[in-house]
Amino acid sequence: MRGTPYPTLDELLRRARAMVAARPGVLRLRDVGASRAGRPLWLLSAGHGPRHVLTVAGAHANEPVGGATSLRLAERFARDPGVLGGGDGGLDCTWHFLLCLDPDGASLAERWMTPTPAGTTGAGSASTGVGMASTETEAVSTGVGVAPTVETYYRRFYRPAFAAQPEFPPTEGDPRPSMPESGILLRLLDELRPAVQFSLHGVEVGGTFLQLTRTVPGAPAAYRRIAAGLGIPLEHRPFDGMGWLVEGPGVLVLPDGSPIEERDPSGFTSQATWLYAMRHGTVSAVVEAPFWSAAGVCDPRPVAEPRREVAEACEVLLYRAKQLESVVGELDPSPPETPDELAHFTAARELMDIGSAVVDTWNAAHLATTVGNSVSLGIAARRIPLRAAAMMSQALGGAPALDTLVGAWSRELESTFDIRWVPVADQAELQTRTMLALARALI
């Protein structure tokens, strides 16, 4: 049986409860509200200090690394409560983990994961000493499990449409109601007024990067040392936050006076919850960890003809979008009737329709000026249609023509960029060390 070390929703809750039972004076767990489908959102809290830190995991349904990281850091606090205490070297804070912001989306996205086989062990694994079975702990904390292939991941891929992602509630003038999950997070931010909010994310293929809502002295250098120590490449110029300032490789900082609204390629305008927190003086940090790394993304060498690099990436994106549109058109599908299939169909259809808007953005920006940036652009050009094909295939019952595209495009992505699986232990350690370094700088 194939196994992955990412925790499922059920595993997140079970392991959080086990840690609380073993260290009730250090850890607490509470239900802070319910999702659209009635699934509870759980907040795991550690320490008793007067200042607060909030970590948000599972903001994007297809990015389970944040849950693994949250358990890993909570286990550390359970073993060594002095980290959060008020003594010498302690942070003197209470650290909260929202274990999954989008449990409804995660319930669909986690279908590609299967439980790690019982009894699996690996080099360097160790029991946490907080009452959890060692095999369960290893699966979350050390990344034990069989590394998936890109094709395995995408065949059951799911990521909601833009307007169904709770980290991005609609602006006040939008007639669409805000998701209950968004309201829960906003209420937590108002209640806790955290010194720092961490939003943990994972990119399928590429490198790591960090986004900060204001400059934090020393943070970029510390972050780059952490990534280098783990052998994880930095995105030379990430595509997220196109209008953000580049503070050296892998780090983006929100410019002063920037609007608190975000507009995605579908045209949906939102107020990001990590910008909402700025009203409380909170610094938000978005920490991205790659599932598969591509060493080329950090290559700083300039390219001879940036416009040609952009044009080639645009051609890949538009050609594959046209291929996919042709296959779907031949199938002549009606929107599915089941809620799960309709969710896949809606998200896929949205991605199929944004190609022109993405190309316009790429052509307007100063992109592909370095080899690393060109590599990142090439990955993005392939990722968008691949995500769409994967979700449309599931929405339409695995039509053979769509299934063929998913398989071929997955294998081509894997081979073109010479990617390697980053053990979940390393993904989680990258985020853990980054959060601790930033917390020490900000509280």
Sine and cosine of phi, psi and omega as CSV:
sin_phi,cos_phi,sin_psi,cos_psi,sin_omega,cos_omega
0.00,0.00,0.70,-0.71,0.08,-1.00
-0.97,0.25,0.68,-0.74,0.02,-1.00
-0.76,-0.65,0.53,-0.85,0.11,-0.99
-0.84,-0.54,0.48,-0.88,-0.04,-1.00
-1.00,0.07,0.01,1.00,0.08,-1.00
-0.94,0.35,0.67,-0.74,0.05,-1.00
-0.98,0.21,0.69,-0.73,0.14,-0.99
-0.97,0.23,0.10,-1.00,0.04,-1.00
-0.84,0.55,-0.72,0.69,-0.01,-1.00
-0.88,0.47,-0.64,0.77,-0.01,-1.00
-0.93,0.36,-0.61,0.79,0.06,-1.00
-0.83,0.56,-0.76,0.65,-0.05,-1.00
-0.93,0.37,-0.69,0.73,-0.03,-1.00
-0.88,0.48,-0.68,0.74,-0.04,-1.00
-0.96,0.27,-0.57,0.82,0.09,-1.00
-0.89,0.45,-0.69,0.72,0.02,-1.00
-0.89,0.45,-0.61,0.79,0.01,-1.00
-0.90,0.43,-0.65,0.76,0.02,-1.00
-0.92,0.39,-0.66,0.75,0.01,-1.00
-0.90,0.44,-0.66,0.75,0.01,-1.00
-0.89,0.45,-0.57,0.82,-0.02,-1.00
-0.99,0.16,-0.45,0.89,-0.03,-1.00
-0.70,-0.72,0.89,0.45,-0.09,-1.00
-0.90,0.43,-0.41,0.91,0.02,-1.00
-0.99,0.17,-0.23,0.97,-0.06,-1.00
-0.95,-0.30,-0.65,0.76,-0.10,-0.99
-0.91,-0.42,0.58,-0.82,0.11,-0.99
-0.73,-0.68,0.45,-0.89,0.00,-1.00
-0.71,-0.70,0.77,-0.64,0.04,-1.00
-0.62,-0.78,0.49,-0.87,0.07,-1.00
-0.99,0.11,0.86,-0.51,-0.07,-1.00
-0.96,-0.28,0.14,0.99,0.03,-1.00
0.54,-0.84,0.01,-1.00,-0.08,-1.00
-0.83,-0.56,0.49,-0.87,0.04,-1.00
-0.97,0.23,0.00,-1.00,0.05,-1.00
-0.83,0.55,-0.62,0.79,-0.03,-1.00
-1.00,-0.02,0.10,0.99,0.06,-1.00
1.00,0.01,0.15,0.99,0.04,-1.00
-0.98,0.21,0.69,-0.73,-0.01,-1.00
-0.96,0.29,0.54,-0.84,0.16,-0.99
-0.97,-0.23,0.80,-0.60,-0.13,-0.99
-0.96,-0.29,0.71,-0.70,0.06,-1.00
-0.92,-0.39,0.89,-0.45,0.06,-1.00
-0.99,-0.16,0.82,-0.57,-0.08,-1.00
-0.85,-0.53,0.60,-0.80,-0.01,-1.00
-0.75,-0.66,0.61,-0.79,0.05,-1.00
0.99,0.12,0.07,-1.00,-0.08,-1.00
-0.64,-0.77,0.34,0.94,-0.05,-1.00
-0.95,0.32,0.30,-0.96,-0.08,-1.00
-0.96,0.27,-0.41,0.91,0.02,-1.00
-0.99,-0.12,0.38,-0.93,-0.14,-0.99
-0.81,-0.59,0.56,-0.83,0.13,-0.99
-0.80,-0.60,0.68,-0.73,0.01,-1.00
-0.85,-0.53,0.80,-0.60,0.11,-0.99
-0.94,-0.35,0.79,-0.61,0.00,-1.00
-0.94,-0.35,0.88,-0.48,0.04,-1.00
-0.94,-0.35,0.35,-0.94,0.10,-1.00
0.92,0.38,0.48,0.88,0.04,-1.00
-0.92,0.39,-0.58,0.81,0.10,-0.99
-0.94,-0.35,0.77,-0.64,-0.18,-0.98
-0.88,0.47,-0.50,0.87,-0.07,-1.00
-1.00,0.02,0.20,0.98,-0.10,-1.00
-0.83,-0.55,0.99,0.17,-0.11,-0.99
-0.98,0.18,-0.05,1.00,-0.09,-1.00
-0.89,0.46,-0.53,0.85,-0.04,-1.00
-0.87,0.49,-0.58,0.81,0.06,-1.00
-0.91,0.41,-0.68,0.73,0.04,-1.00
-0.88,0.47,-0.67,0.74,0.01,-1.00
-0.90,0.44,-0.68,0.73,-0.01,-1.00
-0.87,0.49,-0.71,0.70,0.04,-1.00
-0.90,0.44,-0.64,0.77,-0.02,-1.00
-0.88,0.48,-0.73,0.69,-0.04,-1.00
-0.96,0.29,-0.61,0.80,0.06,-1.00
-0.88,0.47,-0.62,0.79,0.06,-1.00
-0.88,0.47,-0.63,0.78,0.02,-1.00
-0.90,0.44,-0.69,0.73,0.02,-1.00
-0.91,0.42,-0.57,0.82,0.03,-1.00
-0.92,0.40,-0.62,0.78,0.01,-1.00
-0.96,0.29,-0.57,0.82,-0.10,-0.99
-0.70,-0.72,0.98,0.21,-0.04,-1.00
-0.87,0.49,-0.33,0.94,-0.01,-1.00
-0.89,0.46,-0.35,0.94,0.04,-1.00
-0.86,0.52,-0.58,0.81,-0.03,-1.00
-0.99,-0.13,-0.04,1.00,-0.07,-1.00
-0.97,0.23,0.01,-1.00,-0.05,-1.00
-0.99,-0.11,0.11,0.99,-0.01,-1.00
-0.98,0.19,-0.13,-0.99,0.00,-1.00
-0.84,0.54,0.81,-0.58,0.04,-1.00
0.99,0.11,-0.14,0.99,-0.01,-1.00
-0.99,0.13,0.40,-0.92,-0.03,-1.00
-0.99,0.11,-0.29,0.96,0.00,-1.00
0.78,0.62,0.81,0.58,-0.05,-1.00
-0.57,-0.82,0.18,-0.98,0.19,-0.98
-0.95,-0.32,0.78,-0.62,-0.07,-1.00
-0.94,-0.35,0.82,-0.57,-0.05,-1.00
-0.92,-0.38,0.62,-0.79,0.05,-1.00
-0.84,-0.54,0.92,-0.40,0.20,-0.98
-0.99,0.12,0.96,-0.30,-0.26,-0.97
-0.93,0.38,-0.51,0.86,0.08,-1.00
-0.34,-0.94,0.91,-0.42,-0.02,-1.00
-0.96,0.27,-0.50,0.87,-0.05,-1.00
-0.82,-0.57,0.96,0.29,-0.02,-1.00
-0.91,0.41,-0.50,0.87,0.03,-1.00
-0.91,0.42,-0.73,0.69,0.04,-1.00
-0.91,0.42,-0.65,0.76,-0.01,-1.00
-0.89,0.45,-0.55,0.84,-0.01,-1.00
-0.90,0.44,-0.48,0.88,0.08,-1.00
-1.00,0.08,-0.65,0.76,-0.09,-1.00
-0.95,0.31,-0.46,0.89,-0.10,-0.99
-0.99,0.16,0.09,1.00,-0.03,-1.00
-0.91,0.41,-0.35,0.94,0.04,-1.00
-0.98,0.21,-0.21,0.98,-0.03,-1.00
-1.00,-0.06,0.59,-0.80,0.14,-0.99
-0.81,-0.59,0.42,-0.91,-0.03,-1.00
-0.86,0.51,0.60,-0.80,0.11,-0.99
-0.89,0.45,0.75,-0.66,-0.04,-1.00
-0.81,0.58,0.68,-0.74,0.00,-1.00
-0.86,0.51,0.67,-0.75,0.06,-1.00
1.00,0.06,-0.01,1.00,0.02,-1.00
-0.91,0.42,0.68,-0.73,0.04,-1.00
-0.73,-0.68,0.21,-0.98,0.00,-1.00
-0.40,-0.92,0.31,-0.95,-0.01,-1.00
-0.88,0.47,0.69,-0.73,0.08,-1.00
0.99,0.10,-0.01,1.00,-0.03,-1.00
-0.98,0.21,0.45,-0.89,-0.01,-1.00
-0.42,-0.91,0.52,-0.85,0.07,-1.00
-0.94,0.35,0.54,-0.84,0.00,-1.00
-0.98,0.22,-0.38,0.92,-0.05,-1.00
0.98,0.21,0.33,0.94,0.01,-1.00
-0.87,-0.49,0.45,0.89,0.15,-0.99
1.00,-0.02,0.13,0.99,0.02,-1.00
-0.99,-0.11,0.53,-0.85,0.07,-1.00
-0.88,0.48,0.64,-0.77,-0.11,-0.99
-0.89,0.46,-0.61,0.79,-0.01,-1.00
-0.92,0.40,-0.58,0.82,0.05,-1.00
-0.92,0.39,-0.68,0.73,-0.02,-1.00
-0.89,0.45,-0.69,0.72,-0.01,-1.00
-0.86,0.51,-0.64,0.77,-0.05,-1.00
-0.88,0.48,-0.58,0.82,-0.02,-1.00
-1.00,0.00,-0.68,0.73,-0.22,-0.98
-1.00,0.00,-0.48,0.88,-0.09,-1.00
-0.91,-0.42,-0.04,1.00,0.09,-1.00
0.98,0.20,0.38,0.93,0.04,-1.00
-0.92,0.39,0.63,-0.78,0.01,-1.00
0.61,-0.79,0.25,-0.97,-0.02,-1.00
-0.99,0.15,0.82,-0.57,0.00,-1.00
-0.90,0.44,0.78,-0.62,0.01,-1.00
-0.96,0.27,0.32,-0.95,0.17,-0.99
-1.00,0.01,0.31,-0.95,0.07,-1.00
-0.86,0.51,-0.63,0.78,0.00,-1.00
-0.91,0.43,-0.66,0.75,0.06,-1.00
-0.85,0.52,-0.69,0.72,-0.02,-1.00
-0.89,0.45,-0.75,0.66,-0.12,-0.99
-0.97,0.24,-0.44,0.90,-0.04,-1.00
-0.88,0.48,-0.40,0.92,0.05,-1.00
-0.81,-0.58,0.56,0.83,-0.04,-1.00
-0.94,0.34,0.60,-0.80,0.17,-0.99
-0.49,-0.87,0.72,-0.70,0.13,-0.99
-0.54,-0.84,0.81,-0.58,-0.11,-0.99
-0.89,0.46,0.33,-0.94,0.16,-0.99
-0.85,0.52,0.37,-0.93,-0.12,-0.99
-0.81,0.59,-0.70,0.71,-0.07,-1.00
-0.95,0.30,-0.14,0.99,0.01,-1.00
-0.96,-0.27,0.33,0.94,0.04,-1.00
-0.97,-0.24,0.93,-0.38,-0.21,-0.98
-0.93,0.37,-0.24,0.97,0.05,-1.00
-0.95,0.30,-0.21,0.98,-0.06,-1.00
-0.81,-0.59,0.97,0.23,0.04,-1.00
-0.93,0.36,0.44,-0.90,0.01,-1.00
-0.91,0.41,0.41,-0.91,0.06,-1.00
-0.93,0.35,0.24,-0.97,-0.10,-0.99
-0.87,0.49,-0.53,0.85,-0.03,-1.00
-0.99,0.14,-0.09,1.00,-0.02,-1.00
-0.98,0.19,0.76,-0.65,-0.01,-1.00
-0.94,0.33,-0.27,0.96,0.00,-1.00
-0.95,0.31,0.70,-0.71,0.00,-1.00
-0.94,0.34,0.51,-0.86,0.07,-1.00
-0.95,0.31,0.57,-0.82,0.03,-1.00
-0.93,0.36,0.56,-0.83,0.04,-1.00
-0.86,0.51,-0.53,0.85,0.02,-1.00
-0.89,0.45,-0.63,0.78,0.05,-1.00
-0.89,0.45,-0.70,0.72,0.01,-1.00
-0.88,0.47,-0.61,0.79,0.03,-1.00
-0.88,0.47,-0.71,0.70,-0.01,-1.00
-0.92,0.40,-0.67,0.74,0.01,-1.00
-0.89,0.46,-0.64,0.77,0.04,-1.00
-0.91,0.42,-0.62,0.78,0.06,-1.00
-0.88,0.47,-0.68,0.73,0.01,-1.00
-0.89,0.45,-0.64,0.77,0.03,-1.00
-0.93,0.36,-0.58,0.81,-0.01,-1.00
-0.95,0.31,-0.74,0.68,-0.13,-0.99
-1.00,0.06,-0.51,0.86,-0.11,-0.99
0.71,0.70,0.86,0.52,-0.14,-0.99
-0.92,0.39,0.51,-0.86,0.10,-0.99
-0.91,0.41,-0.58,0.81,0.01,-1.00
-0.57,-0.82,0.64,-0.77,0.10,-0.99
-0.88,-0.47,0.79,-0.61,0.05,-1.00
-0.96,-0.28,0.75,-0.66,0.10,-0.99
-0.91,-0.42,0.90,-0.44,-0.14,-0.99
-0.99,-0.14,0.82,-0.58,-0.08,-1.00
-0.75,-0.66,0.23,-0.97,0.04,-1.00
-0.63,-0.78,0.76,-0.65,0.05,-1.00
-0.98,-0.19,0.64,-0.77,-0.09,-1.00
-0.86,0.50,-0.82,0.58,-0.09,-1.00
-0.71,-0.71,0.72,-0.69,0.07,-1.00
0.58,-0.82,-0.77,-0.64,-0.01,-1.00
-0.70,-0.71,-0.05,-1.00,0.00,-1.00
-1.00,-0.07,0.45,-0.89,0.14,-0.99
-0.42,-0.91,0.29,-0.96,-0.09,-1.00
-0.77,-0.64,0.74,-0.67,0.11,-0.99
-0.90,-0.43,0.73,-0.69,-0.01,-1.00
-0.82,-0.57,0.65,-0.76,0.01,-1.00
-0.99,0.15,-0.12,0.99,0.23,-0.97
-0.38,-0.93,0.30,-0.95,-0.01,-1.00
-0.91,0.42,0.71,-0.70,0.08,-1.00
-0.85,-0.52,0.96,-0.28,-0.06,-1.00
-0.80,0.60,0.74,-0.67,0.04,-1.00
0.99,0.11,-0.27,0.96,-0.08,-1.00
-0.92,0.40,-0.72,0.70,-0.01,-1.00
-0.85,0.53,-0.69,0.73,-0.01,-1.00
-0.91,0.41,-0.67,0.75,0.03,-1.00
-0.89,0.46,-0.68,0.73,0.00,-1.00
-0.89,0.45,-0.69,0.73,-0.01,-1.00
-0.91,0.41,-0.56,0.83,0.07,-1.00
-0.91,0.42,-0.64,0.77,0.00,-1.00
-0.89,0.46,-0.74,0.68,-0.01,-1.00
-0.89,0.46,-0.68,0.74,0.00,-1.00
-0.90,0.44,-0.64,0.76,0.00,-1.00
-0.90,0.44,-0.47,0.89,0.02,-1.00
-1.00,-0.09,-0.06,1.00,0.02,-1.00
0.95,0.31,0.49,0.87,-0.02,-1.00
-0.97,-0.26,0.84,-0.54,-0.07,-1.00
-0.94,0.35,0.50,-0.87,0.06,-1.00
-1.00,-0.05,0.69,-0.73,0.17,-0.99
-0.90,0.43,0.85,-0.53,-0.07,-1.00
-0.89,0.45,-0.66,0.75,0.11,-0.99
-0.55,-0.84,1.00,-0.10,-0.05,-1.00
-0.86,0.51,0.49,-0.87,0.02,-1.00
-0.99,0.12,-0.38,0.93,0.12,-0.99
-0.92,0.40,0.52,-0.85,0.03,-1.00
0.89,0.46,0.83,0.56,-0.05,-1.00
-0.84,0.54,-0.57,0.82,-0.02,-1.00
-1.00,-0.03,0.10,0.99,-0.03,-1.00
-1.00,0.10,0.39,-0.92,0.02,-1.00
-0.98,0.21,0.65,-0.76,0.06,-1.00
-1.00,0.00,0.90,-0.43,0.01,-1.00
-0.97,-0.25,0.87,0.50,-0.06,-1.00
1.00,0.06,0.17,-0.99,-0.04,-1.00
-0.81,0.59,0.75,-0.66,0.14,-0.99
0.99,0.16,0.00,1.00,-0.08,-1.00
-0.78,-0.63,0.79,-0.61,0.06,-1.00
-0.87,-0.49,0.64,-0.77,0.00,-1.00
-0.80,-0.61,0.71,-0.70,0.01,-1.00
-0.92,0.40,0.81,-0.59,0.02,-1.00
-0.92,0.39,0.51,-0.86,0.07,-1.00
-0.86,0.51,0.65,-0.76,0.04,-1.00
0.98,0.21,0.17,0.99,0.01,-1.00
-0.93,0.37,0.51,-0.86,0.07,-1.00
-0.91,0.41,0.43,-0.90,-0.01,-1.00
-1.00,-0.09,0.37,0.93,0.02,-1.00
-0.91,-0.40,0.51,-0.86,0.03,-1.00
-0.85,-0.53,0.68,-0.73,0.04,-1.00
-0.85,-0.52,0.83,-0.55,-0.01,-1.00
-0.99,-0.11,0.16,-0.99,-0.07,-1.00
-0.87,0.49,-0.35,0.94,0.02,-1.00
-0.97,0.24,-0.20,0.98,-0.06,-1.00
0.99,-0.14,-0.10,1.00,0.00,-1.00
-0.96,0.28,0.81,-0.58,0.01,-1.00
-0.96,-0.28,0.74,-0.67,-0.09,-1.00
-0.68,-0.74,0.16,-0.99,0.14,-0.99
-0.93,-0.37,0.96,-0.28,-0.04,-1.00
-0.88,0.48,0.68,-0.74,-0.04,-1.00
-0.92,0.40,-0.40,0.92,0.04,-1.00
-0.99,0.13,-0.17,0.99,0.19,-0.98
-1.00,-0.03,-0.54,0.84,0.07,-1.00
-0.83,0.56,-0.63,0.78,-0.07,-1.00
-0.90,0.43,-0.29,0.96,-0.04,-1.00
-0.89,0.46,-0.40,0.91,0.01,-1.00
-0.90,0.44,-0.34,0.94,0.02,-1.00
-0.99,-0.16,0.16,0.99,-0.05,-1.00
0.98,0.20,0.17,0.99,-0.02,-1.00
-0.96,0.29,0.69,-0.73,0.20,-0.98
-1.00,-0.08,0.83,-0.56,0.06,-1.00
-0.98,-0.20,0.65,-0.76,0.01,-1.00
-0.78,-0.62,0.85,-0.52,0.06,-1.00
-0.99,-0.15,0.88,-0.48,-0.09,-1.00
-0.92,-0.40,0.92,-0.40,-0.02,-1.00
-0.98,-0.18,0.74,-0.67,0.07,-1.00
-0.83,-0.55,0.74,-0.67,-0.01,-1.00
-0.98,0.18,0.60,-0.80,0.14,-0.99
-0.97,0.25,-0.72,0.69,0.11,-0.99
-0.87,-0.50,0.75,-0.66,-0.01,-1.00
-0.99,-0.10,0.53,-0.85,0.09,-1.00
-0.82,-0.57,0.94,-0.33,-0.12,-0.99
-0.85,0.53,-0.47,0.88,-0.07,-1.00
-0.89,0.45,-0.36,0.93,-0.09,-1.00
-0.92,0.39,-0.30,0.95,-0.04,-1.00
-0.98,-0.21,0.15,0.99,-0.03,-1.00
-0.95,0.31,0.90,-0.44,-0.08,-1.00
-1.00,0.08,-0.02,1.00,-0.06,-1.00
-0.90,0.44,0.68,-0.73,0.03,-1.00
-0.95,0.32,0.50,-0.87,0.09,-1.00
-0.99,-0.10,0.43,-0.90,-0.07,-1.00
-0.95,0.30,-0.64,0.77,-0.08,-1.00
-0.72,-0.69,1.00,0.08,-0.01,-1.00
-0.83,0.55,-0.62,0.78,-0.02,-1.00
-0.89,0.46,-0.60,0.80,0.03,-1.00
-0.92,0.38,-0.62,0.78,0.03,-1.00
-0.88,0.48,-0.69,0.72,0.02,-1.00
-0.91,0.42,-0.68,0.73,-0.02,-1.00
-0.88,0.48,-0.63,0.78,0.00,-1.00
-0.92,0.38,-0.65,0.76,0.04,-1.00
-0.91,0.42,-0.67,0.74,0.03,-1.00
-0.88,0.47,-0.62,0.78,0.00,-1.00
-0.90,0.43,-0.66,0.75,0.04,-1.00
-0.88,0.48,-0.75,0.66,-0.03,-1.00
-0.87,0.49,-0.77,0.64,-0.08,-1.00
-0.94,0.35,-0.60,0.80,0.02,-1.00
-0.91,0.42,-0.69,0.73,-0.01,-1.00
-0.94,0.33,-0.57,0.82,0.09,-1.00
-0.88,0.47,-0.63,0.78,0.03,-1.00
-0.92,0.39,-0.66,0.75,0.08,-1.00
-0.84,0.54,-0.75,0.66,-0.04,-1.00
-0.90,0.43,-0.68,0.74,0.02,-1.00
-0.87,0.49,-0.63,0.78,0.01,-1.00
-0.91,0.41,-0.70,0.72,0.01,-1.00
-0.90,0.44,-0.72,0.70,-0.01,-1.00
-0.91,0.42,-0.62,0.79,0.02,-1.00
-0.89,0.46,-0.62,0.79,0.04,-1.00
-0.92,0.40,-0.51,0.86,0.03,-1.00
-0.97,0.24,-0.41,0.91,0.02,-1.00
0.75,0.66,0.86,0.51,-0.11,-0.99
-0.99,0.14,0.48,-0.88,0.25,-0.97
-0.99,-0.15,0.44,-0.90,0.05,-1.00
-0.83,0.56,0.71,-0.70,-0.01,-1.00
-0.88,0.48,0.31,-0.95,-0.04,-1.00
-0.99,-0.12,-0.50,0.87,-0.03,-1.00
-0.97,0.23,0.56,-0.83,-0.04,-1.00
-0.85,0.52,-0.66,0.75,-0.04,-1.00
-0.91,0.41,-0.71,0.71,0.01,-1.00
-0.92,0.39,-0.59,0.81,0.02,-1.00
-0.92,0.40,-0.60,0.80,0.05,-1.00
-0.88,0.47,-0.68,0.73,0.05,-1.00
-0.90,0.43,-0.70,0.72,-0.04,-1.00
-0.89,0.46,-0.72,0.70,-0.03,-1.00
-0.89,0.46,-0.70,0.71,0.00,-1.00
-0.92,0.40,-0.65,0.76,0.02,-1.00
-0.91,0.42,-0.70,0.72,-0.02,-1.00
-0.88,0.48,-0.64,0.77,0.02,-1.00
-0.88,0.47,-0.72,0.69,0.01,-1.00
-0.90,0.43,-0.56,0.83,0.03,-1.00
-0.92,0.39,-0.39,0.92,-0.10,-1.00
-0.99,-0.13,-0.09,1.00,-0.12,-0.99
-0.99,-0.16,0.02,1.00,-0.10,-1.00
-0.81,0.59,-0.74,0.68,-0.03,-1.00
-0.90,0.44,-0.65,0.76,0.01,-1.00
-0.91,0.41,-0.63,0.78,0.04,-1.00
-0.90,0.44,-0.71,0.71,0.01,-1.00
-0.88,0.48,-0.67,0.75,0.04,-1.00
-0.87,0.50,-0.66,0.75,0.02,-1.00
-0.90,0.43,-0.71,0.71,0.00,-1.00
-0.89,0.45,-0.64,0.77,-0.02,-1.00
-0.94,0.33,-0.47,0.88,-0.03,-1.00
-0.99,0.14,-0.39,0.92,-0.06,-1.00
-1.00,-0.06,0.30,-0.95,0.04,-1.00
-1.00,-0.01,0.99,0.10,-0.08,-1.00
-0.93,-0.37,0.19,-0.98,0.09,-1.00
0.85,0.53,0.55,0.84,0.04,-1.00
-0.99,0.17,-0.33,0.94,0.07,-1.00
-0.84,-0.54,0.27,-0.96,0.06,-1.00
-0.87,0.49,-0.68,0.74,-0.01,-1.00
-0.87,0.49,-0.68,0.74,0.02,-1.00
-0.91,0.41,-0.61,0.79,0.03,-1.00
-0.91,0.41,-0.64,0.77,0.05,-1.00
-0.89,0.45,-0.71,0.71,0.03,-1.00
-0.87,0.50,-0.63,0.78,0.02,-1.00
-0.91,0.42,-0.66,0.75,0.03,-1.00
-0.90,0.44,-0.60,0.80,0.05,-1.00
-0.91,0.41,-0.72,0.69,-0.01,-1.00
-0.88,0.48,-0.62,0.78,-0.01,-1.00
-0.89,0.45,-0.48,0.88,0.02,-1.00
-1.00,0.01,-0.54,0.84,-0.08,-1.00
-0.92,0.40,-0.66,0.75,-0.09,-1.00
-0.88,0.47,-0.81,0.59,0.03,-1.00
-0.92,0.39,-0.49,0.87,0.03,-1.00
-0.92,0.39,-0.69,0.72,0.08,-1.00
-0.85,0.52,-0.70,0.71,-0.03,-1.00
-0.90,0.44,-0.71,0.70,0.00,-1.00
-0.90,0.44,-0.65,0.76,-0.02,-1.00
-0.89,0.46,-0.70,0.71,-0.02,-1.00
-0.96,0.28,-0.59,0.81,0.03,-1.00
-0.92,0.40,-0.60,0.80,0.05,-1.00
-0.86,0.51,-0.70,0.72,0.02,-1.00
-0.93,0.36,-0.59,0.81,0.00,-1.00
-0.90,0.43,-0.52,0.86,-0.07,-1.00
-0.96,-0.29,0.41,0.91,0.13,-0.99
0.96,0.27,0.42,0.91,0.06,-1.00
0.96,0.28,0.72,0.70,0.03,-1.00
-0.82,0.58,0.74,-0.67,-0.09,-1.00
-0.81,0.59,-0.65,0.76,-0.03,-1.00
-0.90,0.43,-0.63,0.77,0.04,-1.00
-0.94,0.33,-0.65,0.76,0.02,-1.00
-0.86,0.51,-0.62,0.79,0.02,-1.00
-0.90,0.43,-0.68,0.73,0.04,-1.00
-0.87,0.49,-0.72,0.69,-0.03,-1.00
-0.86,0.51,-0.71,0.70,-0.01,-1.00
-0.90,0.43,-0.73,0.69,-0.04,-1.00
-0.92,0.40,-0.69,0.72,-0.03,-1.00
-0.94,0.34,-0.56,0.83,0.05,-1.00
-0.90,0.43,-0.73,0.68,-0.03,-1.00
-0.92,0.39,-0.60,0.80,0.02,-1.00
-0.92,0.40,-0.64,0.77,0.06,-1.00
-0.88,0.47,-0.67,0.75,-0.04,-1.00
-0.91,0.41,-0.65,0.76,-0.09,-1.00
-1.00,0.09,-0.56,0.83,-0.09,-1.00
-0.90,0.44,-0.60,0.80,-0.14,-0.99
-0.94,-0.33,0.20,0.98,0.10,-1.00
0.75,0.67,0.83,0.56,-0.12,-0.99
-1.00,0.07,0.33,-0.94,0.07,-1.00
-0.69,-0.72,0.59,-0.81,0.04,-1.00
-0.93,0.38,0.74,-0.68,0.08,-1.00
-0.99,-0.11,0.90,-0.44,-0.01,-1.00
-0.79,0.62,0.62,-0.78,-0.03,-1.00
-0.86,0.51,-0.51,0.86,0.08,-1.00
-0.84,0.54,-0.64,0.77,0.00,-1.00
-0.97,0.26,-0.63,0.77,0.07,-1.00
-0.85,0.53,-0.75,0.67,-0.03,-1.00
-0.93,0.36,-0.60,0.80,0.01,-1.00
-0.92,0.39,-0.61,0.79,0.08,-1.00
-0.84,0.54,-0.75,0.66,-0.02,-1.00
-0.94,0.35,-0.63,0.78,0.00,-1.00
-0.89,0.46,-0.78,0.63,-0.01,-1.00
-0.89,0.45,-0.62,0.79,0.01,-1.00
-0.90,0.43,-0.70,0.72,0.01,-1.00
-0.89,0.45,-0.70,0.71,0.00,-1.00
-0.90,0.44,-0.64,0.76,0.01,-1.00
-0.90,0.43,-0.67,0.75,0.01,-1.00
-0.94,0.34,-0.64,0.77,0.02,-1.00
-0.87,0.49,-0.67,0.74,0.01,-1.00
-0.91,0.42,-0.48,0.88,0.01,-1.00
-0.99,0.14,-0.32,0.95,-0.17,-0.99
-0.91,-0.42,-0.24,0.97,0.00,-1.00
-0.77,-0.63,0.00,0.00,0.00,0.00
